[in-house]
Amino acid sequence: MPERRRKYTVEFKTEAAKMVVESERPIAEVAREIHVNPGTLGSWVAKYKADHAGEEPPLTITERARLKELEKENRELKMKNEFLGKGAPRTREAA
């Protein structure tokens, strides 16, 4: 007997996508919880993100400070990496 496709309301799809986006939980975990195929939920999440792309809230002061700190650390690590890369011995390629 063929399996019937379930129909979901727009509200259900939106709430399911919000569960993933707002909680930052994996799609597979939320899909198991609400008994939906992970691929289906993934497409709902992608649509939700596309529809709400410009609605990201501005960063808080704490988040800005953390971002600035991470950017500084990233610059320092890149400089160290470049410096260490210059000192590495070069191997000769076989002719």
N, C-alpha and C positions, 0 to 999 in steps of 0.2 A: 504494500500500500504506500503510495507516495506521501511524503511528508508535506504538510501544509505550511506555507510561509506565514509567519506571524506579522501582523501589521502593528506599527508603533506610532503613537501620536507625536506630533511635532514637539509638544511639551515634554514628553518622555525622552525624546532624543536630545533635546536641549539640556534637560536636567542631568542626563547621563554624561553628556560631554562636559558640563560644568563640574561634575564630580571629579573627572580626570584632571581638568585644567586647574581648578582651584585647589585641589588637594595635592597635586603633583604626584599622584599615585600612578603606577603603571596601568596601561590600558588593559592588559590581560587580567590584572587583579580585579579591577572594577567590573570587567566583562563577566568574570566568574561570579562575582557578587550579585549582579543583576540578571544573570542567566541570558547573556547576549553573546553572539560570536565576536571574538576580538577584532576581526577584520571589519565587521559592521560598525562596532563602536569606534574603531580607528577612523573610519570615514566620517562618522558624525563629529568626532573631535576636530578633524581637519576642516570640515565645513564651519564648525563653530568658531574656530580660530580665524578662519578667513573672514567670516562675517563680523567678528569683533576685534579685528587687528588694530584699529586705531584707538581702542578703549583702554589701553594699558594705563594704570594709575602712575602718577609721577613717583620717582624714588623718594623714600624718606631720607631724613638727614643721616640716619645710621647706615642706610643702604648706600648713599652717596659716599660716605666716609670709607666704607668697606670697598666700594668700587675703586676709589682713588688709591687705596692701599694695595689692592690687587694689581692695578695698572702699574704702580711703582715697582712692585715685586716682579712683575712680568718683564719690565724694561731691564731691571738688574739681572735677571736670569738670562735674558737674551744677550746682554753684554758679556756675561761670564761664559756663555756658550760659544760666542764668537771668539773670545780670547782663547779658550781651551781648544777650539777647533784649529786655530792658527798654529798652536804648538804641537799638534799631533804629528807624528812622523809620517811621511809620505811613503807609500809602497810603490815600487817600480813594477810596471806592468810587463808581463812576459812578451817578448817580441816574436 
